[in-house]
Amino acid sequence: MPGGQQVNSGIGSVAGRLNVNLKSRKSPLPPSSEVALTGESLSATAGSLGLISARLTLTGISVSISRGTLTANSDPSFNSSIPAHVFTEGSASSFDITPYMDNFNSSLHQIELASGTLPSGITIDPTGSIDYDGVGGLASASAFTLDITSTAGADWAARSSGATLADRLGTSTKFNAVSTVDADNWILDDSEADHVTFDSTLKPDADSGGSLKFDVLSADGSNSGNFGIYFGNLATFGNGDTFWYSYRVRAPASYWFQAHTVSSTDESSRGQKISILSDRLSSSRGNETVVQMTSMAGTLRGYHQDGSSFPSEDAGGATACSGTDFLWCPAVDHGANPLSGTNPDTGSAWSSCEQDRARYGGLYSAQSLSQFMRGLGDPLSGGFRPVPGEWLTITCRVQIGTFGSANSYFSCWAAHENSPYELLWYSQNITLGSGEPDYNCLWLLPYSTNRNAGGRKWTSNTGSIGGITVHTVGTSTPTGDGTLEYNASNGRFRWQSNGGSYGTARGYSTANGITFINVEDGDQSGIVIEVHTPASLPSSGTTTDTITIASGRFDTQVNYADVIISTSAINAPGGYAPSGGGA
């Protein structure tokens, strides 16, 4: 993030070099030891965009910091400089900082230590003070960060207020397998019902009791279980209705970027479903709306049924890559020439096609590139790519005109953790099939049409190349020992499968967010790696790792939480409201 920006829970933070010191009762400390907590005011204009800057001063040393702007005038903020304060050794006391904040409500907000270490005896009271217990001895601390965040549960309460249905999936009460899901039983009792369980270990925040877990196994075909959130006892939605649905989903790279073979040549069948809005008797209906990872391209896409076909939420358009291209998420546009610097694969200037690949929300033409490998897809894609291990929020809006007529609307947004929404598509004047039940069920499922069991995975890695993680393996990669090479002189990787030759060298670019890359040596033969700590890469020479490839993809999982069905717009966690898309 630019300027060292700190963003936490969508509310804000104060970062910089601060000193908290204890003054001796027995002998005065030098004046320089008595400085604590000084700073100029932090302020923001309601609804403004960009960054606000502040300066914190410590004994003549100035440190510039910045923080995210506020999105509404009800957000907490600092209203004035925090005056100097000194704790006296042996005398317990508190320093109340609430007078220096506006709109701070201890039932909704809290102060917490985000980073750094405080001296012994000094603690942060979440309700708005810095406390000394009177026991800790002379000490000082610097370079710590205080955040203003939502209290546990407050954010969920705000997001779900007035909803038709709101369920965190934080208890196991509805995790019962039945032949037809109903108001109290949400697991479909089919051949893979045992893949669906309550997970008390993974939860979106401390206030939640857990989440819904699907085990997605190498031996699975298309199905890995089905979970239907039935809301028909509360409301159904049909002709003339407008409503919203939202949920959070989390998975490792071995799920998001895992390629698998399919028993079909239809490219649209290559991808995991994430959700289906439909009917409790069947997830596949002529008026369904679907969010999925189409073509195993590593980015979110969607489609709906119009009664006879499955139109994607894409749009045709001319790009620098093709005069007859398709934009998979047509609402995504990062602006002209979003890539900076040079292409890390070649050191050359970015081509106009490469710039458009990064500008738009995924291009159909990119599938023909040698660099495109199912699982991650196009590493340059400007589409919304899930971050492994984060709780992603997906929210959709359906405005029904008349089933069977071209007068309905379908929009979807996605948000990374603690971040605003991104509008993915706004499909207008579409046809949602007629002759089907009104919407009464949201299916959460990792179903993948025509998926075959098995695939490829890696089983061992010599680990000589630091700073990276090997995630997934292409479906055509030969089994046996392959070699990953890193050349420190140009910062590029190459892959050589067992019995093969090295493929094209691939680089990374943290400046452009290109840290997940395909390193391939043939069509769908290669590995997906993540460069997560560039400083730990070898500093000189050429380094190789031996990576053993075996049959069978990784057993993995995907978790869901925080389902909301509502007739009103649903904010992302942190209070971020959807915009565009009919919102």
C-alpha positions as a Python dict, from the first residue, in 0.01 Angstrom:
ca = {
    (1, 'M'): (0, 0, 0),
    (2, 'P'): (134, 347, -75),
    (3, 'G'): (286, 560, 195),
    (4, 'G'): (297, 287, 459),
    (5, 'Q'): (-81, 295, 485),
    (6, 'Q'): (-232, 103, 775),
    (7, 'V'): (-587, -21, 725),
    (8, 'N'): (-754, -236, 988),
    (9, 'S'): (-1117, -346, 1004),
    (10, 'G'): (-1208, -61, 774),
    (11, 'I'): (-1197, 193, 1055),
    (12, 'G'): (-841, 316, 1084),
    (13, 'S'): (-515, 314, 1268),
    (14, 'V'): (-246, 535, 1414),
    (15, 'A'): (106, 428, 1331),
    (16, 'G'): (445, 575, 1403),
    (17, 'R'): (723, 602, 1657),
    (18, 'L'): (578, 670, 2001),
    (19, 'N'): (747, 641, 2339),
    (20, 'V'): (581, 522, 2656),
    (21, 'N'): (813, 588, 2951),
    (22, 'L'): (807, 550, 3325),
    (23, 'K'): (938, 832, 3543),
    (24, 'S'): (1119, 725, 3859),
    (25, 'R'): (976, 841, 4192),
    (26, 'K'): (1321, 810, 4348),
    (27, 'S'): (1532, 1005, 4103),
    (28, 'P'): (1415, 1219, 3813),
    (29, 'L'): (1478, 1088, 3465),
    (30, 'P'): (1651, 1308, 3208),
    (31, 'P'): (1397, 1522, 3022),
    (32, 'S'): (1440, 1316, 2707),
    (33, 'S'): (1308, 1010, 2893),
    (34, 'E'): (984, 1180, 2991),
    (35, 'V'): (835, 1215, 2641),
    (36, 'A'): (527, 1011, 2562),
    (37, 'L'): (240, 1014, 2317),
    (38, 'T'): (254, 1338, 2129),
    (39, 'G'): (109, 1405, 1790),
    (40, 'E'): (-76, 1639, 1562),
    (41, 'S'): (-442, 1585, 1489),
    (42, 'L'): (-581, 1322, 1258),
    (43, 'S'): (-888, 1431, 1070),
    (44, 'A'): (-1086, 1349, 759),
    (45, 'T'): (-1373, 1482, 558),
    (46, 'A'): (-1672, 1253, 551),
    (47, 'G'): (-1681, 1055, 231),
    (48, 'S'): (-1337, 1172, 117),
    (49, 'L'): (-1097, 948, -71),
    (50, 'G'): (-722, 904, -62),
    (51, 'L'): (-492, 926, 240),
    (52, 'I'): (-461, 1160, 533),
    (53, 'S'): (-122, 1226, 682),
    (54, 'A'): (-18, 1296, 1036),
    (55, 'R'): (305, 1363, 1216),
    (56, 'L'): (406, 1223, 1550),
    (57, 'T'): (694, 1397, 1727),
    (58, 'L'): (934, 1226, 1966),
    (59, 'T'): (1204, 1438, 2131),
    (60, 'G'): (1262, 1636, 1816),
    (61, 'I'): (1237, 1340, 1578),
    (62, 'S'): (956, 1365, 1322),
    (63, 'V'): (801, 1054, 1168),
    (64, 'S'): (551, 1080, 885),
    (65, 'I'): (264, 830, 883),
    (66, 'S'): (-62, 786, 697),
    (67, 'R'): (-388, 608, 748),
    (68, 'G'): (-700, 526, 553),
    (69, 'T'): (-963, 793, 512),
    (70, 'L'): (-1301, 775, 676),
    (71, 'T'): (-1604, 673, 477),
    (72, 'A'): (-1872, 835, 691),
    (73, 'N'): (-1888, 1100, 958),
    (74, 'S'): (-1982, 839, 1217),
    (75, 'D'): (-1639, 674, 1190),
    (76, 'P'): (-1405, 730, 1485),
    (77, 'S'): (-1115, 966, 1434),
    (78, 'F'): (-859, 1166, 1631),
    (79, 'N'): (-965, 1529, 1670),
    (80, 'S'): (-656, 1696, 1817),
    (81, 'S'): (-297, 1646, 1923),
    (82, 'I'): (-240, 1400, 2204),
    (83, 'P'): (-54, 1589, 2481),
    (84, 'A'): (262, 1460, 2648),
    (85, 'H'): (204, 1216, 2929),
    (86, 'V'): (442, 1058, 3182),
    (87, 'F'): (372, 760, 3406),
    (88, 'T'): (546, 762, 3747),
    (89, 'E'): (714, 446, 3864),
    (90, 'G'): (525, 270, 4143),
    (91, 'S'): (207, 472, 4099),
    (92, 'A'): (-71, 298, 3907),
    (93, 'S'): (-258, 529, 3673),
    (94, 'S'): (-437, 551, 3340),
    (95, 'F'): (-406, 788, 3050),
    (96, 'D'): (-750, 843, 2893),
    (97, 'I'): (-723, 906, 2519),
    (98, 'T'): (-1097, 917, 2444),
    (99, 'P'): (-1109, 1302, 2469),
    (100, 'Y'): (-883, 1309, 2166),
    (101, 'M'): (-1119, 1101, 1951),
    (102, 'D'): (-1448, 1182, 1782),
    (103, 'N'): (-1729, 928, 1744),
    (104, 'F'): (-1554, 666, 1955),
    (105, 'N'): (-1815, 435, 2109),
    (106, 'S'): (-1670, 167, 2336),
    (107, 'S'): (-1963, -64, 2260),
    (108, 'L'): (-1879, -53, 1890),
    (109, 'H'): (-1510, 34, 1879),
    (110, 'Q'): (-1195, -66, 2060),
    (111, 'I'): (-830, 36, 2083),
    (112, 'E'): (-578, -241, 2037),
    (113, 'L'): (-204, -284, 2002),
    (114, 'A'): (-148, -389, 1642),
    (115, 'S'): (231, -420, 1651),
    (116, 'G'): (527, -354, 1875),
    (117, 'T'): (589, -432, 2242),
    (118, 'L'): (496, -216, 2541),
    (119, 'P'): (706, -198, 2862),
    (120, 'S'): (624, -431, 3146),
    (121, 'G'): (325, -297, 3337),
    (122, 'I'): (185, -92, 3048),
    (123, 'T'): (-130, -220, 2879),
    (124, 'I'): (-390, -92, 2632),
    (125, 'D'): (-744, -77, 2765),
    (126, 'P'): (-969, -146, 2463),
    (127, 'T'): (-1222, 107, 2593),
    (128, 'G'): (-981, 394, 2533),
    (129, 'S'): (-694, 429, 2774),
    (130, 'I'): (-330, 338, 2826),
    (131, 'D'): (-280, 190, 3172),
    (132, 'Y'): (18, 149, 3407),
    (133, 'D'): (-14, -108, 3688),
    (134, 'G'): (232, 63, 3924),
    (135, 'V'): (454, -245, 3933),
    (136, 'G'): (661, -226, 3616),
    (137, 'G'): (1004, -68, 3649),
    (138, 'L'): (1181, 199, 3444),
    (139, 'A'): (1145, 124, 3074),
    (140, 'S'): (1044, 270, 2741),
    (141, 'A'): (912, 142, 2408),
    (142, 'S'): (893, 286, 2061),
    (143, 'A'): (763, 199, 1714),
    (144, 'F'): (433, 48, 1811),
    (145, 'T'): (97, 80, 1634),
    (146, 'L'): (-245, 144, 1788),
    (147, 'D'): (-553, 56, 1587),
    (148, 'I'): (-916, 156, 1621),
    (149, 'T'): (-1119, -150, 1527),
    (150, 'S'): (-1472, -279, 1562),
    (151, 'T'): (-1559, -465, 1878),
    (152, 'A'): (-1628, -834, 1834),
    (153, 'G'): (-1976, -877, 1691),
    (154, 'A'): (-2046, -508, 1627),
    (155, 'D'): (-1951, -527, 1262),
    (156, 'W'): (-2163, -837, 1204),
    (157, 'A'): (-2457, -678, 1382),
    (158, 'A'): (-2434, -372, 1158),
    (159, 'R'): (-2400, -579, 839),
    (160, 'S'): (-2692, -806, 918),
    (161, 'S'): (-2930, -548, 1065),
    (162, 'G'): (-3280, -590, 922),
    (163, 'A'): (-3186, -896, 715),
    (164, 'T'): (-3436, -1160, 611),
    (165, 'L'): (-3186, -1426, 719),
    (166, 'A'): (-2850, -1382, 891),
    (167, 'D'): (-2649, -1684, 1001),
    (168, 'R'): (-2278, -1685, 1085),
    (169, 'L'): (-2266, -2065, 1042),
    (170, 'G'): (-2092, -2047, 1378),
    (171, 'T'): (-2279, -2333, 1543),
    (172, 'S'): (-2348, -2692, 1440),
    (173, 'T'): (-2723, -2677, 1499),
    (174, 'K'): (-2820, -2689, 1129),
    (175, 'F'): (-2550, -2930, 1016),
    (176, 'N'): (-2787, -3222, 973),
    (177, 'A'): (-2808, -3429, 653),
    (178, 'V'): (-3156, -3462, 506),
    (179, 'S'): (-3298, -3561, 169),
    (180, 'T'): (-3454, -3215, 128),
    (181, 'V'): (-3305, -2915, 306),
    (182, 'D'): (-3545, -2720, 526),
    (183, 'A'): (-3538, -2440, 781),
    (184, 'D'): (-3346, -2647, 1037),
    (185, 'N'): (-3135, -2888, 829),
    (186, 'W'): (-2897, -2762, 562),
    (187, 'I'): (-2675, -3052, 453),
    (188, 'L'): (-2804, -3242, 149),
    (189, 'D'): (-2789, -3614, 224),
    (190, 'D'): (-2616, -3731, -92),
    (191, 'S'): (-2312, -3949, -167),
    (192, 'E'): (-2066, -3686, -40),
    (193, 'A'): (-2259, -3560, 263),
    (194, 'D'): (-1975, -3675, 487),
    (195, 'H'): (-1752, -3410, 324),
    (196, 'V'): (-1962, -3136, 489),
    (197, 'T'): (-1888, -3062, 855),
    (198, 'F'): (-1892, -2790, 1118),
    (199, 'D'): (-1543, -2647, 1173),
    (200, 'S'): (-1486, -2489, 1516),
    (201, 'T'): (-1123, -2402, 1439),
    (202, 'L'): (-1161, -2167, 1140),
    (203, 'K'): (-1375, -1861, 1203),
    (204, 'P'): (-1388, -1512, 1048),
    (205, 'D'): (-1341, -1338, 1385),
    (206, 'A'): (-1322, -1412, 1755),
    (207, 'D'): (-1694, -1356, 1804),
    (208, 'S'): (-1788, -1634, 1564),
    (209, 'G'): (-1807, -1992, 1684),
    (210, 'G'): (-1683, -2154, 1364),
    (211, 'S'): (-1765, -2209, 999),
    (212, 'L'): (-1894, -2451, 737),
    (213, 'K'): (-1623, -2680, 598),
    (214, 'F'): (-1612, -2885, 279),
    (215, 'D'): (-1340, -3145, 234),
    (216, 'V'): (-1247, -3149, -136),
    (217, 'L'): (-1058, -3471, -197),
    (218, 'S'): (-841, -3602, -477),
    (219, 'A'): (-1077, -3896, -517),
    (220, 'D'): (-1380, -3668, -571),
    (221, 'G'): (-1547, -3637, -906),
    (222, 'S'): (-1780, -3343, -962),
    (223, 'N'): (-1937, -3349, -617),
    (224, 'S'): (-1780, -3267, -279),
    (225, 'G'): (-2104, -3207, -90),
    (226, 'N'): (-2391, -2956, -91),
    (227, 'F'): (-2512, -2713, 175),
    (228, 'G'): (-2843, -2535, 115),
    (229, 'I'): (-2928, -2220, 313),
    (230, 'Y'): (-3309, -2244, 296),
    (231, 'F'): (-3487, -1915, 361),
    (232, 'G'): (-3826, -1994, 206),
    (233, 'N'): (-3990, -2009, 549),
    (234, 'L'): (-3897, -1642, 590),
    (235, 'A'): (-3940, -1506, 237),
    (236, 'T'): (-3933, -1609, -128),
    (237, 'F'): (-3835, -1383, -415),
    (238, 'G'): (-4012, -1373, -749),
    (239, 'N'): (-4142, -1135, -1015),
    (240, 'G'): (-4083, -770, -923),
    (241, 'D'): (-3861, -840, -623),
    (242, 'T'): (-3513, -702, -554),
    (243, 'F'): (-3290, -864, -294),
    (244, 'W'): (-2929, -928, -193),
    (245, 'Y'): (-2728, -1227, -77),
    (246, 'S'): (-2383, -1234, 78),
    (247, 'Y'): (-2138, -1479, 232),
    (248, 'R'): (-1772, -1512, 322),
    (249, 'V'): (-1546, -1788, 192),
    (250, 'R'): (-1191, -1896, 273),
    (251, 'A'): (-963, -2154, 111),
    (252, 'P'): (-593, -2233, 71),
    (253, 'A'): (-405, -2208, -258),
    (254, 'S'): (-447, -2584, -301),
    (255, 'Y'): (-818, -2512, -357),
    (256, 'W'): (-822, -2176, -535),
    (257, 'F'): (-542, -2259, -780),
    (258, 'Q'): (-578, -2637, -815),
    (259, 'A'): (-620, -2759, -1172),
    (260, 'H'): (-807, -3078, -1256),
    (261, 'T'): (-901, -3260, -1573),
    (262, 'V'): (-1261, -3278, -1692),
    (263, 'S'): (-1458, -3532, -1891),
    (264, 'S'): (-1561, -3267, -2143),
    (265, 'T'): (-1402, -3038, -2398),
    (266, 'D'): (-1636, -2756, -2290),
    (267, 'E'): (-1408, -2488, -2147),
    (268, 'S'): (-1690, -2342, -1936),
    (269, 'S'): (-1708, -2664, -1733),
    (270, 'R'): (-1353, -2619, -1606),
    (271, 'G'): (-1410, -2453, -1273),
    (272, 'Q'): (-1541, -2482, -921),
    (273, 'K'): (-1880, -2347, -826),
    (274, 'I'): (-1881, -2122, -520),
    (275, 'S'): (-2253, -2053, -480),
    (276, 'I'): (-2584, -2107, -660),
    (277, 'L'): (-2902, -1911, -591),
    (278, 'S'): (-3190, -2140, -670),
    (279, 'D'): (-3456, -2361, -508),
    (280, 'R'): (-3421, -2603, -217),
    (281, 'L'): (-3533, -2901, -428),
    (282, 'S'): (-3258, -2855, -685),
    (283, 'S'): (-2956, -2632, -716),
    (284, 'S'): (-2981, -2649, -1097),
    (285, 'R'): (-3281, -2444, -1209),
    (286, 'G'): (-3362, -2250, -1524),
    (287, 'N'): (-3341, -1922, -1329),
    (288, 'E'): (-3028, -1991, -1120),
    (289, 'T'): (-2753, -1733, -1062),
    (290, 'V'): (-2402, -1871, -1012),
    (291, 'V'): (-2064, -1750, -884),
    (292, 'Q'): (-1772, -1973, -979),
    (293, 'M'): (-1409, -1994, -1095),
    (294, 'T'): (-1479, -2056, -1466),
    (295, 'S'): (-1209, -2215, -1682),
    (296, 'M'): (-994, -2268, -1371),
    (297, 'A'): (-856, -1921, -1442),
    (298, 'G'): (-798, -1829, -1077),
    (299, 'T'): (-1043, -1536, -1077),
    (300, 'L'): (-1413, -1495, -995),
    (301, 'R'): (-1676, -1512, -1267),
    (302, 'G'): (-2050, -1572, -1292),
    (303, 'Y'): (-2336, -1690, -1507),
    (304, 'H'): (-2711, -1741, -1495),
    (305, 'Q'): (-2970, -1957, -1668),
    (306, 'D'): (-3224, -1803, -1902),
    (307, 'G'): (-3438, -2115, -1930),
    (308, 'S'): (-3251, -2279, -2219),
    (309, 'S'): (-2886, -2174, -2196),
    (310, 'F'): (-2617, -2055, -1954),
    (311, 'P'): (-2514, -1697, -2041),
    (312, 'S'): (-2195, -1577, -1874),
    (313, 'E'): (-2180, -1238, -1704),
    (314, 'D'): (-1918, -1125, -1956),
    (315, 'A'): (-1919, -876, -2241),
    (316, 'G'): (-1764, -859, -2584),
    (317, 'G'): (-1515, -586, -2662),
    (318, 'A'): (-1202, -496, -2851),
    (319, 'T'): (-875, -506, -2658),
    (320, 'A'): (-512, -470, -2758),
    (321, 'C'): (-498, -851, -2751),
    (322, 'S'): (-795, -916, -2980),
    (323, 'G'): (-1042, -708, -3175),
    (324, 'T'): (-1313, -960, -3081),
    (325, 'D'): (-1229, -1029, -2719),
    (326, 'F'): (-1451, -1106, -2420),
    (327, 'L'): (-1415, -936, -2082),
    (328, 'W'): (-1500, -1192, -1816),
    (329, 'C'): (-1585, -938, -1546),
    (330, 'P'): (-1681, -633, -1752),
    (331, 'A'): (-1723, -394, -1456),
    (332, 'V'): (-1354, -431, -1367),
    (333, 'D'): (-1132, -164, -1522),
    (334, 'H'): (-808, -61, -1349),
    (335, 'G'): (-743, 218, -1597),
    (336, 'A'): (-509, 250, -1891),
    (337, 'N'): (-155, 113, -1848),
    (338, 'P'): (-185, -13, -1488),
    (339, 'L'): (149, -198, -1501),
    (340, 'S'): (463, -5, -1405),
    (341, 'G'): (826, -69, -1483),
    (342, 'T'): (916, -350, -1722),
    (343, 'N'): (802, -706, -1786),
    (344, 'P'): (988, -923, -1531),
    (345, 'D'): (992, -1214, -1779),
    (346, 'T'): (1190, -1023, -2040),
    (347, 'G'): (1303, -688, -1900),
    (348, 'S'): (1124, -519, -2191),
    (349, 'A'): (856, -255, -2178),
    (350, 'W'): (507, -388, -2122),
    (351, 'S'): (319, -450, -2446),
    (352, 'S'): (-23, -295, -2503),
    (353, 'C'): (-178, -643, -2480),
    (354, 'E'): (-11, -710, -2145),
    (355, 'Q'): (-136, -377, -2016),
    (356, 'D'): (-493, -468, -2119),
    (357, 'R'): (-466, -810, -1957),
    (358, 'A'): (-391, -633, -1629),
    (359, 'R'): (-644, -356, -1690),
    (360, 'Y'): (-957, -567, -1733),
    (361, 'G'): (-1126, -838, -1529),
    (362, 'G'): (-994, -1132, -1727),
    (363, 'L'): (-975, -1175, -2105),
    (364, 'Y'): (-1093, -1468, -2311),
    (365, 'S'): (-797, -1422, -2545),
    (366, 'A'): (-551, -1488, -2259),
    (367, 'Q'): (-647, -1856, -2260),
    (368, 'S'): (-445, -1905, -2579),
    (369, 'L'): (-121, -1780, -2423),
    (370, 'S'): (150, -2030, -2334),
    (371, 'Q'): (169, -1860, -1994),
    (372, 'F'): (-196, -1944, -1917),
    (373, 'M'): (-208, -2252, -1697),
    (374, 'R'): (-531, -2378, -1549),
    (375, 'G'): (-546, -2318, -1179),
    (376, 'L'): (-385, -1974, -1165),
    (377, 'G'): (-480, -1884, -1521),
    (378, 'D'): (-327, -1561, -1649),
    (379, 'P'): (-83, -1420, -1388),
    (380, 'L'): (-136, -1070, -1529),
    (381, 'S'): (-516, -1084, -1511),
    (382, 'G'): (-688, -782, -1361),
    (383, 'G'): (-972, -1006, -1248),
    (384, 'F'): (-1059, -1051, -882),
    (385, 'R'): (-823, -1322, -758),
    (386, 'P'): (-890, -1474, -413),
    (387, 'V'): (-601, -1449, -170),
    (388, 'P'): (-529, -1789, -14),
    (389, 'G'): (-607, -1798, 355),
    (390, 'E'): (-817, -1480, 369),
    (391, 'W'): (-1190, -1447, 434),
    (392, 'L'): (-1320, -1319, 102),
    (393, 'T'): (-1666, -1153, 96),
    (394, 'I'): (-1897, -1208, -203),
    (395, 'T'): (-2221, -1010, -229),
    (396, 'C'): (-2476, -1018, -511),
    (397, 'R'): (-2790, -826, -600),
    (398, 'V'): (-3078, -969, -805),
    (399, 'Q'): (-3350, -745, -942),
    (400, 'I'): (-3622, -960, -1095),
    (401, 'G'): (-3838, -807, -1363),
    (402, 'T'): (-4052, -1091, -1494),
    (403, 'F'): (-3920, -1445, -1519),
    (404, 'G'): (-3887, -1535, -1887),
    (405, 'S'): (-3852, -1172, -2004),
    (406, 'A'): (-3533, -976, -2072),
    (407, 'N'): (-3586, -725, -1792),
    (408, 'S'): (-3389, -854, -1492),
    (409, 'Y'): (-3055, -743, -1343),
    (410, 'F'): (-2774, -936, -1175),
    (411, 'S'): (-2476, -770, -1002),
    (412, 'C'): (-2194, -910, -790),
    (413, 'W'): (-1920, -753, -579),
    (414, 'A'): (-1624, -904, -397),
    (415, 'A'): (-1405, -769, -119),
    (416, 'H'): (-1071, -878, 14),
    (417, 'E'): (-1036, -889, 391),
    (418, 'N'): (-1068, -542, 550),
    (419, 'S'): (-1107, -382, 207),
    (420, 'P'): (-1378, -210, 1),
    (421, 'Y'): (-1592, -392, -252),
    (422, 'E'): (-1499, -427, -618),
    (423, 'L'): (-1790, -448, -861),
    (424, 'L'): (-1734, -750, -1087),
    (425, 'W'): (-2032, -733, -1320),
    (426, 'Y'): (-2362, -555, -1365),
    (427, 'S'): (-2567, -759, -1611),
    (428, 'Q'): (-2870, -563, -1731),
    (429, 'N'): (-3188, -665, -1912),
    (430, 'I'): (-3110, -1033, -1881),
    (431, 'T'): (-3359, -1318, -1893),
    (432, 'L'): (-3401, -1540, -1588),
    (433, 'G'): (-3583, -1858, -1686),
    (434, 'S'): (-3955, -1893, -1626),
    (435, 'G'): (-4153, -2189, -1500),
    (436, 'E'): (-3929, -2237, -1197),
    (437, 'P'): (-3996, -2188, -824),
    (438, 'D'): (-3928, -1848, -675),
    (439, 'Y'): (-3585, -1818, -514),
    (440, 'N'): (-3580, -1975, -169),
    (441, 'C'): (-3235, -2130, -121),
    (442, 'L'): (-2870, -2027, -145),
    (443, 'W'): (-2650, -2328, -215),
    (444, 'L'): (-2289, -2315, -94),
    (445, 'L'): (-2085, -2584, -266),
    (446, 'P'): (-1751, -2666, -431),
    (447, 'Y'): (-1921, -2858, -714),
    (448, 'S'): (-1726, -2873, -1040),
    (449, 'T'): (-1908, -2998, -1349),
    (450, 'N'): (-1743, -3297, -1520),
    (451, 'R'): (-1442, -3294, -1285),
    (452, 'N'): (-1234, -3612, -1290),
    (453, 'A'): (-1074, -3760, -983),
    (454, 'G'): (-698, -3731, -947),
    (455, 'G'): (-454, -3491, -1108),
    (456, 'R'): (-104, -3391, -1004),
    (457, 'K'): (63, -3273, -684),
    (458, 'W'): (412, -3229, -546),
    (459, 'T'): (528, -3452, -262),
    (460, 'S'): (879, -3329, -177),
    (461, 'N'): (1096, -3024, -234),
    (462, 'T'): (1463, -2981, -147),
    (463, 'G'): (1387, -2623, -42),
    (464, 'S'): (1711, -2457, -154),
    (465, 'I'): (1528, -2156, -300),
    (466, 'G'): (1412, -1944, -8),
    (467, 'G'): (1130, -1691, -11),
    (468, 'I'): (886, -1897, -219),
    (469, 'T'): (610, -2154, -177),
    (470, 'V'): (525, -2414, -439),
    (471, 'H'): (147, -2444, -447),
    (472, 'T'): (-9, -2650, -725),
    (473, 'V'): (90, -2856, -1027),
    (474, 'G'): (-37, -2855, -1388),
    (475, 'T'): (-251, -3147, -1499),
    (476, 'S'): (-10, -3258, -1774),
    (477, 'T'): (307, -3241, -1565),
    (478, 'P'): (501, -3571, -1583),
    (479, 'T'): (544, -3755, -1255),
    (480, 'G'): (890, -3794, -1105),
    (481, 'D'): (1159, -3542, -1016),
    (482, 'G'): (1141, -3201, -1181),
    (483, 'T'): (1374, -2905, -1136),
    (484, 'L'): (1288, -2548, -1040),
    (485, 'E'): (1568, -2303, -1117),
    (486, 'Y'): (1615, -1949, -986),
    (487, 'N'): (1864, -1708, -1146),
    (488, 'A'): (1950, -1429, -904),
    (489, 'S'): (2105, -1213, -1178),
    (490, 'N'): (1768, -1152, -1344),
    (491, 'G'): (1522, -1265, -1075),
    (492, 'R'): (1362, -1531, -1295),
    (493, 'F'): (1250, -1889, -1252),
    (494, 'R'): (1247, -2183, -1493),
    (495, 'W'): (1085, -2527, -1468),
    (496, 'Q'): (1201, -2857, -1614),
    (497, 'S'): (974, -3158, -1577),
    (498, 'N'): (1106, -3511, -1541),
    (499, 'G'): (1255, -3605, -1879),
    (500, 'G'): (1184, -3263, -2027),
    (501, 'S'): (1360, -2937, -2108),
    (502, 'Y'): (1351, -2602, -1934),
    (503, 'G'): (1062, -2381, -2031),
    (504, 'T'): (1036, -2003, -2057),
    (505, 'A'): (1191, -1802, -1772),
    (506, 'R'): (931, -1625, -1557),
    (507, 'G'): (982, -1332, -1325),
    (508, 'Y'): (780, -1166, -1052),
    (509, 'S'): (693, -806, -968),
    (510, 'T'): (588, -700, -620),
    (511, 'A'): (525, -348, -750),
    (512, 'N'): (259, -485, -983),
    (513, 'G'): (124, -750, -747),
    (514, 'I'): (257, -1034, -964),
    (515, 'T'): (372, -1268, -690),
    (516, 'F'): (179, -1581, -793),
    (517, 'I'): (327, -1705, -1121),
    (518, 'N'): (306, -2003, -1355),
    (519, 'V'): (644, -2160, -1428),
    (520, 'E'): (573, -2396, -1716),
    (521, 'D'): (756, -2613, -1967),
    (522, 'G'): (466, -2723, -2184),
    (523, 'D'): (89, -2711, -2226),
    (524, 'Q'): (-53, -2746, -1872),
    (525, 'S'): (284, -2881, -1755),
    (526, 'G'): (446, -2686, -1473),
    (527, 'I'): (391, -2547, -1125),
    (528, 'V'): (233, -2246, -958),
    (529, 'I'): (467, -2072, -716),
    (530, 'E'): (429, -1775, -484),
    (531, 'V'): (714, -1532, -418),
    (532, 'H'): (616, -1421, -68),
    (533, 'T'): (951, -1300, 71),
    (534, 'P'): (1175, -1159, -203),
    (535, 'A'): (1448, -1071, 49),
    (536, 'S'): (1489, -1442, 122),
    (537, 'L'): (1554, -1539, -240),
    (538, 'P'): (1914, -1643, -316),
    (539, 'S'): (2123, -1329, -360),
    (540, 'S'): (2362, -1458, -627),
    (541, 'G'): (2418, -1732, -880),
    (542, 'T'): (2174, -1997, -998),
    (543, 'T'): (1996, -2214, -740),
    (544, 'T'): (1785, -2522, -808),
    (545, 'D'): (1528, -2724, -617),
    (546, 'T'): (1431, -3081, -694),
    (547, 'I'): (1055, -3114, -670),
    (548, 'T'): (893, -3457, -688),
    (549, 'I'): (564, -3477, -877),
    (550, 'A'): (311, -3754, -811),
    (551, 'S'): (-34, -3855, -935),
    (552, 'G'): (-340, -3731, -752),
    (553, 'R'): (-419, -3369, -667),
    (554, 'F'): (-401, -3239, -312),
    (555, 'D'): (-680, -3312, -66),
    (556, 'T'): (-793, -2966, 35),
    (557, 'Q'): (-1087, -2773, 183),
    (558, 'V'): (-1302, -2462, 153),
    (559, 'N'): (-1485, -2287, 439),
    (560, 'Y'): (-1788, -2057, 441),
    (561, 'A'): (-1934, -1819, 702),
    (562, 'D'): (-2157, -1515, 754),
    (563, 'V'): (-2453, -1571, 522),
    (564, 'I'): (-2697, -1281, 478),
    (565, 'I'): (-3019, -1264, 273),
    (566, 'S'): (-3169, -915, 269),
    (567, 'T'): (-3388, -673, 79),
    (568, 'S'): (-3136, -398, 158),
    (569, 'A'): (-2778, -346, 45),
    (570, 'I'): (-2523, -547, 245),
    (571, 'N'): (-2196, -383, 347),
    (572, 'A'): (-1863, -562, 339),
    (573, 'P'): (-1695, -616, 679),
    (574, 'G'): (-1561, -285, 804),
    (575, 'G'): (-1864, -89, 686),
    (576, 'Y'): (-1777, -68, 316),
    (577, 'A'): (-2092, -13, 111),
    (578, 'P'): (-2141, -150, -241),
    (579, 'S'): (-2148, 109, -519),
    (580, 'G'): (-2249, 88, -882),
    (581, 'G'): (-2429, -220, -1009),
    (582, 'G'): (-2771, -80, -924),
    (583, 'A'): (-2683, -38, -556),
}
